[in-house]
Amino acid sequence: MNWTRDYFESGGIVQPRLEAEILLAHSLDVDRLHLYLAPDKPLSSDERERYRALIQRRRSGEPLQHLTGEVSFFGLRFRVGSDALIPRAETEELVDHALRLAPRDRPVRCLDLGTGSGVVAVTLARFLPLSSVTAVDISRPALELARANATLHRVDDRIDFVESDWFEHVSGTFDLITSNPPYVPSGEIPELATEIRDHEPRAAVDGGEDGLDALRTLVAGLSHHLEHGGHVLLEVGHNQARHVASLLEEGGLASTDVRRDVSGKDRFVVATCP
Ligand SMILES: C[S@@+](CC[C@H](N)C(=O)[O-])C[C@H]1O[C@@H](n2cnc3c(N)ncnc32)[C@H](O)[C@@H]1O
């Protein structure tokens, strides 16, 4: 494990010791704590081989989460893979804001646009027991992953999965609309870390020339699908929030508010349908 830590460190991996431990525990199919409970246990040659293969894949840039196949999000375990974006910590904050806006004492109709692995849709369904959720994505494999996560958390009976280009196949109005759309300007994609550039689906990241293609389409569709008094919550790139807030105001939405993420960046835009 010490050798792996140094090898990862020299490859620029930010938390080399932690990742060495996570991959060793994963290749032994035990919890990370187990490594500390049995630190002298020798590895069998099969175990060594499994660990070695994971180390090489990680060092060549595959994301840790693709190797373990899971992430923790909002205290829940989710399956992840190369078909959908690996959920980010900021998106947990998006869910936190959404839960604060949603009424608890009556049924809430939620729409999650660009659901990916389904983390937002499933977490809303789990924490809002009276809710029904429509989860939309253009990617069928992503929707299958989202459905598997909904089944894992026993909320599949309250989530409707819709394959759609944003609002194209969505009907009806909603009390709460969430989206973490692709928002990276196309020209910046070559500069991204290899974990993102080479391993995340392009459709999950690429927001077009100025990064705002998806956000513009989403804002334009809100007037037909947001219920009066309903809220929309968007996650955006760190320099896009003010622009998106103006788009929402021009689109007739009220009480527009820009909120920061834990690292102090303008990251979320909230608005209400008057
Ligand atoms: C940044 S990812 C967000 C995934 C997930 N909601 C999360 O926060 O982890 C954006 C998602 O939007 C989806 N997407 C991209 N273009 C789309 C479109 N035209 N219509 C619907 N979904 C789209 C992608 O497939 C991807 O799953």
The ligand as an SDF file (V2000), in Angstrom:
LIG
                    3D

 27 29  0  0  0  0  0  0  0  0999 V2000
  -23.7980   17.2610  -15.8120 C   0  0  0  0  0  0  0  0  0  0  0  0
  -24.6860   15.7540  -16.1440 S   0  0  0  0  0  0  0  0  0  0  0  0
  -25.6710   15.6600  -14.6650 C   0  0  0  0  0  0  0  0  0  0  0  0
  -26.0050   14.2520  -14.2250 C   0  0  0  0  0  0  0  0  0  0  0  0
  -26.6650   14.1860  -12.8430 C   0  0  0  0  0  0  0  0  0  0  0  0
  -27.8880   14.9660  -12.7960 N   0  0  0  0  0  0  0  0  0  0  0  0
  -25.7060   14.6650  -11.7770 C   0  0  0  0  0  0  0  0  0  0  0  0
  -25.8880   15.7950  -11.3120 O   0  0  0  0  0  0  0  0  0  0  0  0
  -24.7880   13.9160  -11.3950 O   0  0  0  0  0  0  0  0  0  0  0  0
  -25.8130   16.2930  -17.3920 C   0  0  0  0  0  0  0  0  0  0  0  0
  -26.7850   15.2630  -17.9060 C   0  0  0  0  0  0  0  0  0  0  0  0
  -27.5770   15.8810  -18.9190 O   0  0  0  0  0  0  0  0  0  0  0  0
  -27.8290   14.9240  -19.9410 C   0  0  0  0  0  0  0  0  0  0  0  0
  -28.1510   15.6310  -21.1970 N   0  0  0  0  0  0  0  0  0  0  0  0
  -27.2910   16.2210  -22.0640 C   0  0  0  0  0  0  0  0  0  0  0  0
  -27.9650   16.7330  -23.1040 N   0  0  0  0  0  0  0  0  0  0  0  0
  -29.2770   16.4710  -22.8910 C   0  0  0  0  0  0  0  0  0  0  0  0
  -30.4650   16.7620  -23.6180 C   0  0  0  0  0  0  0  0  0  0  0  0
  -30.4240   17.3990  -24.7890 N   0  0  0  0  0  0  0  0  0  0  0  0
  -31.6330   16.3490  -23.0980 N   0  0  0  0  0  0  0  0  0  0  0  0
  -31.6940   15.6810  -21.9130 C   0  0  0  0  0  0  0  0  0  0  0  0
  -30.5870   15.3780  -21.1780 N   0  0  0  0  0  0  0  0  0  0  0  0
  -29.4050   15.7650  -21.6570 C   0  0  0  0  0  0  0  0  0  0  0  0
  -26.5460   14.1240  -20.0310 C   0  0  0  0  0  0  0  0  0  0  0  0
  -26.7780   12.8690  -20.6630 O   0  0  0  0  0  0  0  0  0  0  0  0
  -26.1550   14.0310  -18.5550 C   0  0  0  0  0  0  0  0  0  0  0  0
  -26.6840   12.8640  -17.9690 O   0  0  0  0  0  0  0  0  0  0  0  0
  1  2  1  0
  2  3  1  0
  2 10  1  0
  3  4  1  0
  4  5  1  0
  5  6  1  0
  5  7  1  0
  7  8  2  0
  7  9  1  0
 10 11  1  0
 11 12  1  0
 11 26  1  0
 12 13  1  0
 13 14  1  0
 13 24  1  0
 14 15  1  0
 14 23  1  0
 15 16  2  0
 16 17  1  0
 17 18  1  0
 17 23  2  0
 18 19  1  0
 18 20  2  0
 20 21  1  0
 21 22  2  0
 22 23  1  0
 24 25  1  0
 24 26  1  0
 26 27  1  0
M  CHG  2   2   1   9  -1
M  END
$$$$
